[in-house]
Amino acid sequence: MRKTTRKFLAVTASVASIALLATACSSDSGDGDATPSKGTSESASANTEPVTLKVATFNEFGFADLYKEYMQLHPNVTIVDDKADTSDNARAAVTNSIASNTVVDDIVAADGDWMPELLASDAFFADLGSDSVKDRWPEWKTKMATTADGKLIGYGTDSGPEAICYRKDLFEKAGLPTDRDEVAKAIGDSWDSYFDLGKKFMDAKTGAAWFDSIGALSQGMVNQQEAPFEDPSTDEITATGDNSVIKPIYDKLTSDEVLAQSAHLGQWSPDWSAAFKKDQFATMLCPPWMTQIIAGNAPDQKNWDIAPVMPGGSSNWGGSYLLVPSGGKNVDAAKALADWLTDPAQAAKIFVKYGNFPSQTAATTDAQVTGKTDAYFGGAPSGKIFSDRFAAVSKQPYRGTHYFPINAALGDAYTRVDVNKTDDSASSWKKFVKAVDDLS
């Protein structure tokens, strides 16, 4: 599930404080049928005592119809939808619950980027490991919600395998191919080939930029690294050191060559949202949930399409989890509901209706998923494209306890150079280094 904004730091306590306080205190049939998963959900259905389950979410998880279906299957269960107005507020709510050791919701949704600090407070959450969910997700998805000693605290919901969305009319104007497979071939599998094609596009002087912002591209490039910010074995910060894997990426993105291809639009800003209705940029990194953003911002635009390619090979941007606080009144019933909501059959339904791409391996090859097309994107076989892109993902970057603030500081560094234009590359990097040093 995507985040509306990355500015969360002001609304949460430090990871160390949260961890200290917390410590103190399926099977899929393959045909898309709504069959309850075996194990946890099935055993819980035998309990007929009335129970009310409060589920905290944000943005659009696509659960509304599933709540109704589950309550029909389990007449003793009443589900209360506790949807936050923003992901910022959802994150603040869960961190405040941990800090005060107070259970407000029976199930809590969390974005993947929140997981390092939630794992640091794993005592607050129930262990969700069971035979019912064994091998439901790829290893890289479950790893993000698993403690060092093997405790699974989150069931994966959606994922964000990336492709490239592009404007066919602007490609045609620049004399570039417009067919999605030909565009994928022209973009190629490397970032160098992507920027080389961007230079050709810019040389055609269409009046549009090649991409929206360097910060947006950084997201995809960082997610292709094994350990972008910290050493997995020690949690030591490595983002600014001599062996930094971020510095070469930063230097490339802030080079004159690449900056010349940018539309200089801060992602999620009003100008960025308005740009989709105009001819301001031709390509952007595009996980499945981004297709909803594009269509929502420019409902009358007829020229967006999806190319089945990702420079650098593969990347996943986004994806959330359902967690169950261990101190809740109805932990077993909450586990059963979380299990059922994240069953592959349910995940396939959500993608078909809402576009949230599954993280459950079986769901990504479900005929309902792979057969989905998107009329807004010229009839693109979006289900097949994103299923293939999902299959190409083999890792997620290591997210240690400093991942979130470092990533936010890096985004600020790009914004200073590309959007606000208050700093050159060198001076903005120095400010990034200071911001990272201040975390130590």
N, C-alpha and C positions, 0 to 999 in steps of 0.2 A: 504494500500500500504506500503510495507516495506521500511525501511530507509537503504541506503547504508552504512551509518556510523552514529554514535551517537555524533560525535564531531562537534557540531554546535555553541558552545558558542562564539567562536572567531569571528564569522561573523555576529553577531546580536547585536543591542543595548539592553540595559537593559529593562526589562518589564516596569518598572516605567517610563522611559523616553519615550518609545513608547506610552504608554497609555496617558501620558500627552500631547504629540504632537498631537495625534489623536483627543483628546478631544478639544484641542484648535482650532485648525483650524475649484393521478393516479389511476389511477385504473389499476389493472393487470387482463388480461383476463384469465390467468392461463394456456394458451396453448403456451406461448412463442412468439406469434405474435408481430410484431413491431408496436403496436398500440400506437399512441401518447397519453400521459396521459391527462386526462381531466383538465379543469381549466386553469392554467397559460399558458401552452403550446398551448392549443387549441385556446384561445382568442388571443394570440400573432400572430397566423397564419393568422388572418384576416388582419393584417397590411402588406401591400405590398410595403411599402417604403424600398428601399435598405438599408441594414445595415450590417456592418462588425463587427464580434465578435472575440476578441482575447482571447484565452484560455491558461492559464499558467499551465503546468503540470510538472511532473518529473518521472523518472523511466518509467514504462509501465502501463498506465491506461486502455489501450485497446480501445481507443476512435476513432482511425483512420477510421474504417469502419462506425462507427456511425456518424461521421462528414459528410461523404458523403451522408449517408441516410437522415440525417436531412436537408441537403441543397437541396436534391431532393424533400423532403416534403415541404420545405420552400424556393422556388427559389429566393426570395429576400434576403436571408441570406447568407453571406460569412463567413466561419469560418477560422480563422488563428491559426495554432497550434504553440504555444510558449512554446516548451518543453525545460526545463533546462537540462544541461548535468549531473548534480548531484542534489540530494535532498538538500545538503548543500547550493548550489547556489540558488535553488528555495526558500528556507527559507530566505536566505539573501535578495532576491529580494522583497518578500512580507513585511518583516520587514522594509526594506529601504523605500518602498512605503508608509507604515504607518508613518514612522518617518518624511518623507518629505511631507506628505499629497498629494501625487501624484498618480493618477490612471494610471497604465501602461497597465493592462489587464482587460478585462470585466468580466472574471471568473478566480478565483485563486484556485488551488488545494492546500490542506494543509494536512499534516500528523496529526494523532490524537494527538501526543505528543506536537504539536505546539499550540493546541487549548487554553490552559490556557492563554497564552499571547495574542492570537488573541481575546479572549473573553474580556480581559482587555482593548482592543482597539476596542470594538464593534461599536463605533460610525463611524468607517471607513467602516463598512459593512452594506449592506441592510438587512432588516428583511425578511427572506424567508418563514415565516410561511404562510400557505394557506390550504384551504380545499383539494387541489390537493394532498398534501403529508401527510395528516392526517393519522396516524397509519402506515405509510410506513415502519418505522424502529422500532425495539424494544426500550424501554425506555432508556436502558443504552447507546444506540448509539446516540439518539437525545440529551440526557442530556449533553454529552460532547461538544455539539455545541450550548447550550442554556444558555443565561445569567440568572442571578438571578431573573430578572423581566420578564422572559419568552420570550425573543427575540431569535429566531432561526437564527443563522448566517451561518450555514453550512448544505448542503445536503450530507448525507452519501453515499460513493461509495462502497468500499470493506470492508471486515472484515478479522479477522485472528483466527478463532477457532482452538485450538491446539489439535493435536493427537501426536503419537510417530512414527517417522520413524525409521526403524531398518534394519540391514543387516541379511538376512536369512542365508547366508553361515556361518557367524561368530556365529550365534545362534546355528546352527547345529554342528559346530566344538566344541562348549562349552557344547553340550549335552542338550541344551534348546529347547523348542518347536519352530517350525518355522511357523506354520499356524497363520495367523494374529489374529484370534479370540482367539486362545489358548495363543498367546503372550500377548494379552490384559488381559486375565485372570491371567496370570503369573505376569505381571507387577502390576496389581491391581489398586485400586483407591487412594492409599495413597503414599506419598513420602517415607515412611519407607519401604513399600513393593517394591517400585522401587529400592531403594538402597540395599535391601536384595537380590533381584534378581541380581543386579549388583555385589554383593559380590560373588555369585555363579559363575557368568560369569568370574570374575577376578581369582577366585580359579581354574578355568579350564585352565588358562595360555595359552590363544590363541595367545598372543602377541599383542592383541588389547585392547584398553581402553573401558570402558562402555559408556562414553559420551564424548562430545567434550570439554566442559569447564564449570566451575561452574558459570561463568558469564551468560552463555546461560540459565542455569537452573534457575538462579535468576530471569530472565525476566518473566518466567512462574509463579514462586512463588509469586513475587511481584504483578503481575496482578490478583492474587487470593485474595488479601487483600482489604478490604473496604477503608481504609485510611492509606496507607503505610508510607507516609512522613509528612503529615500535617493534622491538625484538620479541618474538613470540615466546622465547625461553626465559626472558628476564623482565619483560615489560618495559625495558629501557627505551627511552625515546631516541629514535634514529632518524627522524624526519629531516633534521638539519645538519647531521654529521657528515664526515668525510665520505661515508659510503651511502649517503642518502640516495634512494631511488626516485625521490620526488624532485630533486634539484634539476636533473636532466629534463624531466617533463615540464617543469616550470620554465626553464630556459627556452625550450621549444615553443611553448604556448605564448610566451611573452616576447618572442622574437619579432622583428619588424615584418618578416615574411608572413607569419601567421596572423599577427594583429591586423595586417592589411586586409585579411579575409573576414574579419569579424564585423557583426552589426552593432557591437558594443552595447548590448541590451542585458541588463541585469535580470536573470531568470526570476520569475514570479512578480516582477515589477509591473505597474500599469502599462508602461511603454512596451514591455515585452508581450504582454497579453494582447495589446492592441495591434502589434506588428503582424499577427497571423492574418489579419484582414487586409494587409497591405503587401507590397512586394519588397519586403525588407531583407529577407534572407531565404536561401534556397534549400538548405539541409539542416538537420538537427539530429542528435542522438535520440532514439525513440524506443523506450520500453513500452510494453502494451498499454500501461495506464496513461502514457503520454498521448496516445492516439485520442483518448477521451478529452484531454486538455485542448488539443489542436481543434478538434471538431466543436468543442464548446466555445472556444474563443472566436472561431470563424465558421459559423454554421453554413454560410452561403458560398464559401470557397469550394471550387470544384476541382482543384488541381493538385491536391496533396496525394501522395502515394507512398508505399512502403517498399524499400529495397531490402532484400534478404541478405544483409551483410553487416559486419561490424569491424571497423578497422582495429587491428591488433588481435583479431581472432574471435574473442567473445568477451562479454561483460554482463553482469547482472546489476541492475540499479533498482533497488527497492524490494519490498516484501515485508510482511508482518507476521506476528505470532499471536496466539491466544495463551494466556497464562492463568493459573488458578491459585489465588492466595491460599496458603495452607491453614490460615486461621479462620476461614469462612465457616458459616453454619452448615453449608450443604456441599462439602468438598467432593464427595463421591458423585453426586448428581451433576455438579459443575464439570467434573472430569468427563462424565458421560456425554454431556452436551458439547463440550469442546471437541471431544473425539468425533462426534457425529458431524459437527459443523465443518470439520476439516477432512472428512472422508473424501476420497477421490470423486465419488458420485456427486456430492454436493459441490465440490470445487468446479466440476465441469459445468454444472448448471449456472453457477455464478459467472463464469467466463462468457457463456452464451448470452446471458442477459445484460451483464454489467461491464464485461471486458476485462475484469481482473484476472490475469493469467495465473493458472494454478502453480503451486510448488510441489504438488504431489506427483510423483513420477508416472503413476498409472493414468492420472487425469490428463497429463500432457499428450498422451497418445490416444485418448478417448475419441471416438469418431465424431462426437458432438463438437469437440474442441478443434481437431484438425480440419474438420469440414467447414468451420466458420469463415465467412467472407465479410468484408466491410465495404458497404456501398459508398460511404463517404470517401474512402481511399481508392476509388476507381474499381471497386470489386476485388481488391487485393485479398488473396487467401491468407488472412491474418492469422488464423489458427495454425495453419501449416508453417507459416514463416516463423512465428514465435515458438512453436514446438521444436522446430529445427534449431533455433537460436538457443533455446533452453538446453537441448541435448548437448550443445557445444560448451556449455558452462561447466567447468571442472573445479572451480575454486571461488572463494570469496576472500577478500583481504583480511588479514588478522586484525581484529578489533580489540585492542587492549583498553585499559581504563582511561587512557588519554585520547582515544580515537576521536571522540565527538568534538572536544574543543580544538584539537589540532586541525581537523577537517574544516571547522568553522573559520579558524584563523587563515587557513590556506585560501578559502573562498574569499575572505576579505582582501587578501593580497592580490588576487586576480581582479577583484572589483576596482581596487585603487588604480590599477594599470589600464584596464580595458574599458570599464564603464565610467567611473568618475574622472579618470585621467589626471589624478592628483600626484601620481608617482611614476617614475620610470621603473623598469624591471629591477634594477639593483637596489634602489631605495625601498621599494615595497618588500623585497626579499628580506632586507635587514629588519624591517618591522615585523615580518612573519617570524624571523628567528627570535626576536625579543619576546613576542607573544608566546612562543613555544618554551623559551627559557623560563618565563614567568610561571609555567606550569610545574616546574621542578621544585 
